[in-house]
């Protein structure tokens, strides 16, 4: 698979360091391979630019990850002719800035994506003064690598996104085309997911627990570089964005969150969103997340990307030259607007350097603000 464009370079005042850690959680793995569930996380953090001079950049995709691509999609990026194209814009174990702490954003990849699947966004956030922890969900990403050298590929045999598949796909296609109010569409979506999507509904609590395990480790071991005083931000793509919504609604550690084009699969019957939230969507997937605009005590922002496809919100937008797969919006335009949406939102509600995000409509995005619809 030929790479379409060069990786985007971070634009913030900092260079970016990175390292990984693995948490052996107390949970018994409920997926078929069993054992204790392990949570692998990658940290991106701000470093001084003068401290990375002469350091080598981090490899973006390991051989195991490339094999995961081949197993999942029957093709993978080819870096044999230009190995430098497989270098990420960050530096392994770069010197930390002593005596300085930064707010934390936790990121979650999509189903059958991978921990570094949105690395361009994570690196940009880190360059602008955030620590970002990207959480892997083992056996539900195309490949998950642990610090002891072991790895797990996705368990596609046991994944049942819809049961039955054909009926679920047809019902979801009708949701995408449905006309009506946000309330009407959300109600219809809930009817469909209750009928066809029990597997995904049951996986959501496990993804929440993966985040809680990764955050607990950070509290115990990374307090020298993370400022926890204002809470934690969370973002994610696809099912990872759904996880971000659930964490903001249910876990007091999380101050604000962003869902990048994820359907809100899960039982949210009794949940009220009490945190500022942003729902990023492409045209085709607007109707699978209308619940985000209901039952909230803080502002909710809808950022609608024109000319986008679902997987185009990940790094593959820069790697796959198929507009039918990733959308017609140019990769650099998508990246700039995705990063701006995150930075404006987290600067307002996590760093608290401004009262509200400064986001306007442009040729790529349309922004709508939903004020609180219930009192806190």
C-alpha positions as CSV (number, residue, x, y, z in Angstrom):
1,X,0.0,0.0,0.0
2,X,1.7,3.2,-1.2
3,X,1.8,6.1,1.2
4,X,-0.1,9.1,-0.1
5,X,1.5,12.0,1.8
6,X,4.3,12.7,4.2
7,X,3.4,12.5,7.9
8,X,2.2,16.0,9.1
9,X,4.7,17.8,11.3
10,X,3.6,19.0,14.8
11,X,3.1,22.8,14.9
12,X,3.3,23.5,18.7
13,X,6.1,25.0,20.7
14,X,7.3,21.7,21.9
15,X,8.9,18.6,20.4
16,X,7.3,15.3,21.4
17,X,8.7,12.4,23.4
18,X,7.1,9.0,23.7
19,X,7.2,5.8,25.7
20,X,4.9,2.8,26.4
21,X,3.7,1.0,29.5
22,X,1.6,-2.1,30.1
23,X,-0.8,-2.6,33.0
24,X,-1.8,-6.1,34.1
25,X,-5.3,-5.5,35.2
26,X,-7.2,-7.4,37.9
27,X,-9.9,-8.5,35.4
28,X,-10.2,-11.9,34.0
29,X,-10.3,-11.6,30.2
30,X,-13.8,-12.3,29.0
31,X,-12.8,-12.7,25.3
32,X,-11.9,-16.3,24.3
33,X,-8.2,-16.3,24.9
34,X,-8.7,-15.8,28.6
35,X,-6.2,-14.9,31.3
36,X,-5.7,-11.6,33.0
37,X,-6.5,-8.6,30.7
38,X,-3.4,-6.5,29.9
39,X,-3.7,-2.9,28.9
40,X,-1.0,-1.4,26.7
41,X,-0.6,2.3,26.5
42,X,1.6,4.8,24.6
43,X,2.4,8.2,26.1
44,X,3.1,11.3,24.0
45,X,4.5,14.2,26.0
46,X,6.0,17.7,25.5
47,X,9.8,18.1,25.4
48,X,12.1,21.0,24.7
49,X,13.1,21.1,21.0
50,X,16.7,21.6,21.8
51,X,16.7,18.3,23.8
52,X,15.8,16.2,20.8
53,X,18.7,17.4,18.5
54,X,20.6,14.3,17.4
55,X,18.0,11.8,18.7
56,X,16.4,9.2,16.4
57,X,12.7,9.4,15.6
58,X,10.4,6.6,16.8
59,X,9.4,3.9,14.3
60,X,5.7,4.4,13.4
61,X,4.7,0.8,12.5
62,X,6.6,-2.2,13.7
63,X,6.7,-5.5,11.8
64,X,4.0,-6.9,14.1
65,X,1.8,-3.9,13.3
66,X,2.4,-4.3,9.6
67,X,1.5,-8.0,9.9
68,X,-1.7,-6.9,11.8
69,X,-2.6,-4.8,8.8
70,X,-2.1,-7.7,6.4
71,X,-4.2,-10.0,8.6
72,X,-7.0,-7.5,8.9
73,X,-7.1,-5.8,5.5
74,X,-4.9,-8.1,3.3
75,X,-2.6,-5.2,2.6
76,X,-0.2,-2.9,4.5
77,X,1.9,0.2,4.0
78,X,5.2,-0.6,2.2
79,X,8.2,1.2,3.6
80,X,10.9,-1.0,2.0
81,X,12.1,1.6,-0.5
82,X,11.9,4.5,1.9
83,X,12.3,3.4,5.5
84,X,12.3,7.0,6.7
85,X,8.6,7.3,5.7
86,X,8.0,4.9,8.6
87,X,9.4,7.3,11.2
88,X,7.0,9.1,13.5
89,X,7.4,12.8,14.5
90,X,8.3,11.9,18.1
91,X,11.3,10.6,20.0
92,X,11.5,7.5,22.2
93,X,12.3,8.4,25.9
94,X,13.3,12.0,25.1
95,X,14.3,14.0,28.2
96,X,11.3,15.2,30.1
97,X,11.0,18.9,31.1
98,X,11.9,18.9,34.7
99,X,9.6,20.7,37.1
100,X,6.8,21.2,34.5
101,X,3.5,19.4,34.4
102,X,0.9,19.3,31.6
103,X,-2.8,18.4,31.5
104,X,-3.7,14.9,30.4
105,X,-5.8,13.7,27.5
106,X,-6.6,10.0,27.1
107,X,-7.2,8.7,23.6
108,X,-9.0,5.5,22.4
109,X,-8.6,3.9,19.0
110,X,-11.5,2.6,17.0
111,X,-12.6,-1.0,16.7
112,X,-10.0,-3.0,14.8
113,X,-7.7,0.0,14.6
114,X,-4.6,0.3,16.8
115,X,-2.9,2.3,19.6
116,X,-1.0,4.5,17.2
117,X,-3.9,4.8,14.7
118,X,-4.4,8.5,15.4
119,X,-0.8,9.3,16.2
120,X,-0.8,12.5,14.1
121,X,-3.5,14.0,16.3
122,X,-1.9,12.8,19.5
123,X,1.5,14.2,18.6
124,X,0.0,17.6,17.7
125,X,-1.7,17.8,21.0
126,X,1.5,16.9,22.8
127,X,3.4,19.6,20.9
128,X,0.9,22.1,22.1
129,X,1.4,21.3,25.8
130,X,-0.7,18.2,26.6
131,X,0.4,14.7,27.8
132,X,-1.6,12.2,25.7
133,X,-2.0,8.6,26.7
134,X,-3.3,6.4,23.8
135,X,-4.9,3.2,25.2
136,X,-4.9,-0.1,23.3
137,X,-7.8,-2.5,23.6
138,X,-6.2,-6.0,23.1
139,X,-7.7,-8.4,20.7
140,X,-10.0,-5.6,19.5
141,X,-7.2,-3.7,17.7
142,X,-5.5,-5.1,14.6
143,X,-2.4,-5.7,16.7
144,X,-1.6,-4.9,20.3
145,X,2.0,-4.9,21.5
146,X,3.0,-5.3,25.1
147,X,6.3,-4.2,26.8
148,X,7.4,-7.8,27.5
149,X,7.6,-8.3,23.7
150,X,4.4,-10.3,23.3
151,X,1.6,-9.2,21.0
152,X,-2.0,-10.1,20.1
153,X,-3.7,-9.8,16.8
154,X,-7.4,-9.0,16.5
155,X,-9.9,-11.8,17.4
156,X,-12.1,-11.4,14.3
157,X,-13.6,-14.9,14.7
158,X,-15.5,-13.9,17.8
159,X,-16.5,-10.3,16.9
160,X,-20.2,-10.0,16.1
161,X,-20.8,-6.4,15.3
162,X,-24.4,-7.2,14.3
163,X,-26.4,-10.3,15.1
164,X,-27.6,-11.3,12.5
165,X,-25.1,-9.4,10.3
166,X,-27.3,-8.8,7.3
167,X,-30.4,-7.7,9.3
168,X,-28.2,-5.4,11.4
169,X,-26.5,-3.8,8.4
170,X,-29.8,-3.1,6.7
171,X,-31.3,-1.6,9.8
172,X,-28.3,0.6,10.4
173,X,-28.4,1.7,6.8
174,X,-32.0,2.9,7.3
175,X,-30.9,4.8,10.4
176,X,-28.3,6.6,8.3
177,X,-30.9,7.7,5.9
178,X,-33.6,8.5,8.5
179,X,-35.2,12.0,8.7
180,X,-36.5,13.4,12.0
181,X,-35.6,15.2,15.2
182,X,-32.5,14.3,17.2
183,X,-34.9,12.7,19.8
184,X,-36.7,10.6,17.2
185,X,-33.5,9.4,15.5
186,X,-31.8,8.6,18.9
187,X,-34.9,6.5,19.9
188,X,-34.8,4.6,16.6
189,X,-31.0,4.0,16.9
190,X,-31.6,2.6,20.4
191,X,-34.2,0.2,19.1
192,X,-31.9,-1.0,16.4
193,X,-28.8,-1.4,18.6
194,X,-30.8,-3.3,21.3
195,X,-32.0,-5.7,18.6
196,X,-28.8,-6.3,16.7
197,X,-25.8,-5.0,18.6
198,X,-25.5,-6.8,21.9
199,X,-21.8,-7.6,21.4
200,X,-20.8,-3.9,21.1
201,X,-23.1,-2.9,24.0
202,X,-21.4,-5.5,26.2
203,X,-17.9,-4.4,25.2
204,X,-18.3,-0.8,26.2
205,X,-17.9,-1.4,30.0
206,X,-14.6,-3.3,29.3
207,X,-13.2,-0.4,27.2
208,X,-14.1,1.9,30.1
209,X,-12.2,-0.3,32.5
210,X,-9.2,-0.3,30.1
211,X,-9.1,3.5,30.5
212,X,-9.5,3.4,34.2
213,X,-6.6,0.9,34.5
214,X,-4.4,3.1,32.3
215,X,-5.3,6.2,34.2
216,X,-4.7,4.6,37.6
217,X,-1.2,3.7,36.4
218,X,-0.6,7.3,35.3
219,X,-1.8,8.7,38.7
220,X,0.7,6.4,40.5
221,X,3.7,6.7,38.2
222,X,3.4,9.8,36.0
223,X,2.5,12.6,38.5
224,X,5.8,14.3,37.9
225,X,4.8,15.1,34.3
226,X,0.9,15.3,34.5
227,X,-1.2,18.0,36.1
228,X,-4.3,16.2,37.4
229,X,-5.7,19.3,39.2
230,X,-8.2,20.2,36.4
231,X,-9.3,16.6,35.7
232,X,-8.6,14.6,32.5
233,X,-9.8,15.1,29.0
234,X,-10.7,12.1,26.7
235,X,-11.1,11.6,23.0
236,X,-11.4,8.7,20.7
237,X,-12.3,7.6,17.2
238,X,-15.3,5.4,16.4
239,X,-15.9,2.9,19.2
240,X,-13.2,4.8,21.1
241,X,-15.2,8.0,20.8
242,X,-18.2,6.1,22.2
243,X,-16.0,5.2,25.1
244,X,-15.1,8.9,25.6
245,X,-18.8,9.7,25.8
246,X,-19.4,7.0,28.4
247,X,-16.4,8.0,30.5
248,X,-17.5,11.7,30.6
249,X,-21.0,10.7,31.6
250,X,-20.0,8.2,34.2
251,X,-16.5,8.8,35.6
252,X,-15.8,11.9,37.7
253,X,-12.1,11.8,36.7
254,X,-13.0,13.0,33.2
255,X,-13.6,16.8,32.7
256,X,-14.5,16.9,29.0
257,X,-14.5,14.7,26.0
258,X,-14.6,14.3,22.2
259,X,-16.2,11.6,20.1
260,X,-14.7,11.3,16.6
261,X,-17.4,9.8,14.4
262,X,-18.4,7.0,16.8
263,X,-21.9,5.6,17.2
264,X,-23.3,5.7,20.7
265,X,-23.6,2.0,21.3
266,X,-24.5,1.1,24.9
267,X,-27.2,1.5,27.4
268,X,-27.4,5.2,28.1
269,X,-31.0,5.2,29.4
270,X,-30.1,6.6,32.8
271,X,-27.1,8.7,31.8
272,X,-26.9,12.5,31.8
273,X,-23.9,14.1,30.2
274,X,-22.5,16.5,32.8
275,X,-19.3,17.4,31.0
276,X,-18.7,19.7,28.1
277,X,-18.6,17.4,25.0
278,X,-17.8,17.6,21.3
279,X,-19.3,15.3,18.7
280,X,-17.3,15.2,15.4
281,X,-19.1,13.5,12.5
282,X,-19.0,12.9,8.8
283,X,-22.2,13.3,6.8
284,X,-23.0,9.6,6.6
285,X,-22.7,9.0,10.3
286,X,-24.6,12.0,11.8
287,X,-27.6,9.9,12.8
288,X,-25.7,7.3,14.9
289,X,-24.7,9.9,17.6
290,X,-27.7,12.2,18.0
291,X,-28.0,11.2,21.6
292,X,-25.0,13.4,22.2
293,X,-27.2,16.4,21.8
294,X,-29.8,15.3,24.3
295,X,-29.7,15.1,28.1
296,X,-26.8,17.3,28.9
297,X,-26.1,20.0,31.5
298,X,-23.1,21.5,29.8
299,X,-22.5,22.7,26.2
300,X,-22.3,20.2,23.4
301,X,-20.5,21.0,20.1
302,X,-21.3,19.4,16.8
303,X,-18.5,19.6,14.3
304,X,-19.6,18.2,10.9
305,X,-16.8,17.4,8.4
306,X,-17.8,17.7,4.8
307,X,-16.4,15.2,2.2
308,X,-15.2,12.7,4.8
309,X,-15.5,9.0,5.3
310,X,-15.4,7.3,8.7
311,X,-11.8,5.8,8.6
312,X,-10.5,9.0,7.1
313,X,-10.4,10.6,10.6
314,X,-7.4,8.3,11.4
315,X,-3.8,8.4,10.2
316,X,-4.7,6.3,7.2
317,X,-6.1,9.4,5.6
318,X,-2.5,10.2,4.8
319,X,-1.7,6.7,3.6
320,X,-4.6,5.4,1.5
321,X,-5.1,7.2,-1.8
322,X,-8.6,5.9,-2.2
323,X,-11.1,8.7,-1.7
324,X,-13.9,6.2,-1.7
325,X,-12.4,4.8,1.6
326,X,-11.2,8.0,3.3
327,X,-13.2,10.8,1.8
328,X,-12.5,13.6,-0.6
329,X,-11.3,16.2,1.9
330,X,-7.6,16.7,1.5
331,X,-5.5,15.0,4.3
332,X,-3.9,18.2,5.4
333,X,-7.2,20.0,5.6
334,X,-8.8,17.2,7.6
335,X,-5.8,17.1,10.0
336,X,-5.7,20.9,10.5
337,X,-9.4,21.0,11.3
338,X,-9.4,17.9,13.5
339,X,-6.5,19.3,15.5
340,X,-8.0,22.8,15.8
341,X,-11.3,21.3,17.0
342,X,-9.4,19.4,19.7
343,X,-7.1,22.2,20.8
344,X,-9.8,24.8,21.0
345,X,-12.0,22.5,23.0
346,X,-9.4,21.2,25.4
347,X,-7.8,24.7,25.8
348,X,-11.2,25.9,27.0
349,X,-12.4,23.0,29.1
350,X,-9.2,21.3,30.3
351,X,-6.5,24.0,30.3
352,X,-9.2,26.6,30.9
353,X,-7.2,29.3,29.0
354,X,-10.4,30.6,27.4
355,X,-14.1,30.7,28.2
356,X,-15.2,28.7,25.1
357,X,-13.8,27.1,22.0
358,X,-13.3,29.6,19.1
359,X,-14.6,27.5,16.2
360,X,-16.3,28.8,13.0
361,X,-17.7,27.3,9.9
362,X,-15.4,27.0,6.9
363,X,-15.1,25.1,3.7
364,X,-14.4,21.9,5.6
365,X,-16.6,22.0,8.8
366,X,-19.9,23.2,10.1
367,X,-20.1,24.0,13.8
368,X,-23.3,23.9,15.8
369,X,-23.5,24.5,19.6
370,X,-26.2,22.9,21.7
371,X,-26.7,24.7,25.0
372,X,-27.6,22.7,28.1
373,X,-31.0,21.2,27.7
374,X,-31.5,20.3,31.4
375,X,-30.2,22.0,34.6
376,X,-27.5,20.5,36.7
